[in-house]
Amino acid sequence: MLHDQLILLFVKAPQRGQVKSRLAAILGQDSALELYRSFVLDILIAIETSGFPCRICYHPPDSGEALKDWLGDQRQYMPQEGNDIGERMEKAFRRAFSEGITRAVLIGSDIPDLPPAMFARAFRSLDDHGAVIGPALDGGYYLIGFNKDTFFPGVFSGIAWSTGDVFSRTMQTLDHAGQLVEQLPPWRDVDTVGDLKDLVVRNRNSGFSAGRTMNCLSFLMNRIV
């Protein structure tokens, strides 16, 4: 049943100068901020279309009211807690499972064109796998999920985050733990101008072309060509 499954969406508060720093260096802080807002809104639309419940896990921890003012107080919210991204992800899973969730999938906010069907595929993978992961083309991963009884918190320890071997190290850890892992198709995070160009090219004729991100990019294309 859907009520015992949960998508954990990790977001940063949309604060000028605090999001998409590599894009801000080229496009300016205001444009990078507007793009980031568009990313989050498009991801939320995809999640809502999928039908799975979602909890917005925000950072920094004192930005909850700002997020509610922006996205509405009808959603589930939870502050990210921990000293690094690994600890924050681990605690988000632990809390979900302690509340009776049996399957949880965590995603970031840098994949605005991830289609709704991918969430269903991720949860379906957990029917016969202990974990599911979506490799990102930059060497990280854009999605990770577990069943409650196969959750392995060690996967979030001893990783050099924001490096090109996050995915390979994670897979090694899961393999050593004896986890049966389903890999989803690779996807491209959007962190650089090159990523933006690729996003535009691959979505010119997709349903995503009518979304907020592509609309925002239509006003920025002359600055990223």
Backbone torsions as a table, in degrees:
resi	resn	phi	psi	omega
1	MET	NA	148.2	-174.8
2	LEU	-65.8	-30.1	-173.0
3	HIS	-68.2	-18.8	178.7
4	ASP	-101.3	15.3	174.3
5	GLN	-120.1	150.1	-172.7
6	LEU	-150.1	136.4	170.1
7	ILE	-96.8	125.4	176.5
8	LEU	-99.7	109.2	-178.8
9	LEU	-99.9	115.0	179.4
10	PHE	-88.7	122.7	179.5
11	VAL	-133.5	157.5	168.1
12	LYS	-101.2	148.4	174.2
13	ALA	-61.2	134.8	-177.2
14	PRO	-75.7	82.1	-178.8
15	GLN	-112.8	133.8	-179.3
16	ARG	-56.3	129.2	179.0
17	GLY	85.3	-1.9	-176.6
18	GLN	-114.6	-1.9	-178.1
19	VAL	-131.7	149.2	174.3
20	LYS	47.7	56.8	-174.2
21	SER	-62.5	-37.0	-179.5
22	ARG	-68.6	-35.8	175.9
23	LEU	-72.9	-36.7	180.0
24	ALA	-61.3	-32.8	-179.7
25	ALA	-64.0	-26.3	-180.0
26	ILE	-100.7	-43.0	-172.7
27	LEU	-95.3	-16.2	-173.7
28	GLY	97.0	153.6	-174.7
29	GLN	-66.0	-38.0	-178.3
30	ASP	-66.0	-43.3	179.6
31	SER	-67.2	-40.4	178.6
32	ALA	-63.4	-39.5	178.1
33	LEU	-64.4	-43.5	179.4
34	GLU	-64.7	-38.7	176.7
35	LEU	-63.0	-44.7	-179.2
36	TYR	-61.4	-43.1	176.4
37	ARG	-57.9	-41.4	179.7
38	SER	-65.2	-41.2	177.3
39	PHE	-54.8	-51.5	-175.7
40	VAL	-62.9	-43.2	-178.8
41	LEU	-65.4	-39.0	178.4
42	ASP	-68.5	-38.2	177.1
43	ILE	-63.2	-42.3	-179.9
44	LEU	-63.9	-37.4	176.7
45	ILE	-62.9	-42.6	179.1
46	ALA	-63.1	-42.1	179.7
47	ILE	-64.9	-45.1	179.5
48	GLU	-62.3	-37.7	177.5
49	THR	-64.8	-34.4	-179.6
50	SER	-68.7	-25.0	179.2
51	GLY	89.2	-2.9	-179.3
52	PHE	-85.7	142.0	175.8
53	PRO	-62.3	152.2	-177.0
54	CYS	-134.7	140.5	172.0
55	ARG	-118.5	124.7	179.1
56	ILE	-87.2	114.1	-179.6
57	CYS	-101.0	111.1	-167.8
58	TYR	-109.3	155.6	177.7
59	HIS	-142.7	137.4	1.6
60	PRO	-73.8	165.8	-172.6
61	PRO	-64.3	-18.2	-178.3
62	ASP	-94.1	12.8	-174.8
63	SER	-102.0	14.3	-175.7
64	GLY	-60.0	-45.3	-178.2
65	GLU	-64.8	-37.6	178.4
66	ALA	-64.5	-39.4	178.2
67	LEU	-65.9	-41.8	179.6
68	LYS	-65.5	-38.4	177.2
69	ASP	-62.2	-34.3	-177.9
70	TRP	-81.1	-49.7	-170.2
71	LEU	-102.2	-7.3	178.7
72	GLY	98.3	144.9	-175.4
73	ASP	-88.2	7.9	177.8
74	GLN	-83.9	-5.6	-178.2
75	ARG	-92.7	165.1	172.6
76	GLN	-83.1	134.6	178.6
77	TYR	-131.8	150.1	175.4
78	MET	-155.2	132.7	176.1
79	PRO	-70.6	144.3	171.3
80	GLN	-74.6	137.1	-177.8
81	GLU	-129.0	128.5	179.1
82	GLY	145.4	165.7	-175.4
83	ASN	-84.9	-20.9	176.0
84	ASP	-145.9	175.6	-175.0
85	ILE	-62.8	-33.8	178.8
86	GLY	-63.3	-47.5	179.3
87	GLU	-64.8	-36.3	-179.9
88	ARG	-68.2	-38.5	176.9
89	MET	-66.7	-44.1	179.4
90	GLU	-57.4	-45.6	-177.5
91	LYS	-68.3	-32.6	177.6
92	ALA	-65.1	-42.8	176.1
93	PHE	-64.5	-45.9	-178.3
94	ARG	-58.1	-44.5	-179.0
95	ARG	-64.6	-44.2	-179.9
96	ALA	-58.9	-47.6	-177.8
97	PHE	-68.3	-31.9	178.4
98	SER	-68.9	-19.3	-178.9
99	GLU	-94.4	5.2	177.2
100	GLY	102.1	-0.5	174.7
101	ILE	-67.1	135.3	-179.4
102	THR	-101.1	-22.1	176.9
103	ARG	-141.0	132.4	179.2
104	ALA	-136.2	141.8	178.3
105	VAL	-126.9	131.3	-178.3
106	LEU	-112.4	134.8	177.1
107	ILE	-134.1	161.4	175.6
108	GLY	-98.8	-171.4	-174.9
109	SER	-109.9	19.1	-178.4
110	ASP	-108.1	19.4	-176.6
111	ILE	-130.4	63.4	-170.7
112	PRO	-63.9	-22.4	-176.6
113	ASP	-102.1	15.4	175.9
114	LEU	-64.4	123.6	-174.0
115	PRO	-75.6	152.2	179.7
116	PRO	-54.9	-34.6	-178.3
117	ALA	-61.6	-23.7	-178.6
118	MET	-68.5	-31.3	178.0
119	PHE	-67.8	-44.1	177.5
120	ALA	-60.9	-40.2	179.8
121	ARG	-64.5	-40.0	-179.7
122	ALA	-63.1	-47.2	-179.8
123	PHE	-67.4	-36.8	178.7
124	ARG	-64.0	-33.3	178.7
125	SER	-61.3	-30.0	-177.7
126	LEU	-76.6	-2.1	172.9
127	ASP	-62.7	-38.0	-175.5
128	ASP	-134.6	19.0	174.7
129	HIS	-133.7	149.8	177.9
130	GLY	-77.3	-25.1	-178.1
131	ALA	-147.2	158.8	174.9
132	VAL	-135.1	143.5	-178.2
133	ILE	-146.2	144.6	176.9
134	GLY	-115.3	108.5	-178.6
135	PRO	-70.5	137.1	174.6
136	ALA	-95.0	152.3	-175.2
137	LEU	-70.5	-13.3	178.9
138	ASP	-90.5	6.7	178.3
139	GLY	99.0	-3.5	175.7
140	GLY	-99.0	-152.9	172.3
141	TYR	-141.0	148.9	-176.9
142	TYR	-100.9	-11.4	-177.7
143	LEU	-153.7	141.8	171.6
144	ILE	-147.3	141.5	-177.5
145	GLY	-148.6	157.4	-178.4
146	PHE	-144.5	156.1	160.7
147	ASN	-80.2	155.4	179.3
148	LYS	-58.3	-42.6	-175.1
149	ASP	-83.5	-2.8	176.0
150	THR	-118.4	8.0	-179.3
151	PHE	-60.4	130.1	-178.0
152	PHE	-124.5	94.2	-175.8
153	PRO	-63.8	-21.2	179.9
154	GLY	-61.4	-16.1	-179.2
155	VAL	-68.3	-15.3	-177.8
156	PHE	-102.3	7.4	-179.5
157	SER	-111.1	149.8	174.5
158	GLY	70.1	22.1	179.5
159	ILE	-105.9	133.6	172.6
160	ALA	-83.9	95.3	-174.3
161	TRP	-67.6	155.4	-179.8
162	SER	63.8	31.5	174.2
163	THR	-122.7	170.1	-174.7
164	GLY	-80.0	-0.1	179.7
165	ASP	-115.9	19.0	179.9
166	VAL	-59.7	-47.1	-178.5
167	PHE	-63.9	-47.7	-177.2
168	SER	-64.3	-39.7	178.0
169	ARG	-66.2	-38.9	179.1
170	THR	-64.1	-44.0	179.0
171	MET	-63.9	-37.9	177.2
172	GLN	-61.6	-43.3	-179.6
173	THR	-64.0	-43.9	179.0
174	LEU	-65.2	-39.1	178.9
175	ASP	-64.2	-44.5	179.5
176	HIS	-64.0	-27.7	179.1
177	ALA	-84.1	-1.3	178.9
178	GLY	76.8	22.3	-179.3
179	GLN	-80.9	137.1	171.3
180	LEU	-89.5	117.7	-170.5
181	VAL	-117.8	132.4	171.9
182	GLU	-95.0	129.6	176.4
183	GLN	-99.3	128.2	174.4
184	LEU	-83.0	168.6	176.8
185	PRO	-60.2	145.9	176.3
186	PRO	-60.7	148.2	176.8
187	TRP	-136.7	159.3	-176.6
188	ARG	-107.0	115.7	171.5
189	ASP	-62.0	156.8	178.5
190	VAL	-112.3	99.1	-178.4
191	ASP	-124.8	-22.7	-173.4
192	THR	-127.0	171.1	176.6
193	VAL	-62.8	-37.0	176.0
194	GLY	-60.6	-39.3	177.1
195	ASP	-64.5	-38.9	178.5
196	LEU	-63.1	-44.4	179.3
197	LYS	-60.6	-42.9	178.9
198	ASP	-64.4	-39.5	178.4
199	LEU	-58.5	-44.5	-179.8
200	VAL	-64.5	-46.8	-176.4
201	VAL	-62.5	-45.8	-173.8
202	ARG	-77.6	-9.2	-177.9
203	ASN	-117.2	12.3	-178.3
204	ARG	-59.3	-34.1	-177.0
205	ASN	-118.1	20.9	-179.1
206	SER	-101.9	169.3	176.2
207	GLY	-63.0	-25.9	179.6
208	PHE	-66.0	-18.2	-176.8
209	SER	-61.5	-21.2	180.0
210	ALA	-94.3	4.8	-176.7
211	GLY	-80.4	177.0	-177.5
212	ARG	-66.1	-38.6	-177.9
213	THR	-63.4	-47.3	-179.2
214	MET	-66.7	-34.5	176.6
215	ASN	-64.6	-42.9	177.3
216	CYS	-62.6	-42.0	-178.5
217	LEU	-67.5	-26.2	179.7
218	SER	-61.0	-24.5	178.8
219	PHE	-92.3	-7.4	-175.8
220	LEU	-112.5	-8.2	-171.6
221	MET	-57.9	-34.5	-179.4
222	ASN	-66.9	-12.0	179.7
223	ARG	-100.3	-6.1	-178.7
224	ILE	-121.7	3.4	177.7
225	VAL	-74.4	NA	NA
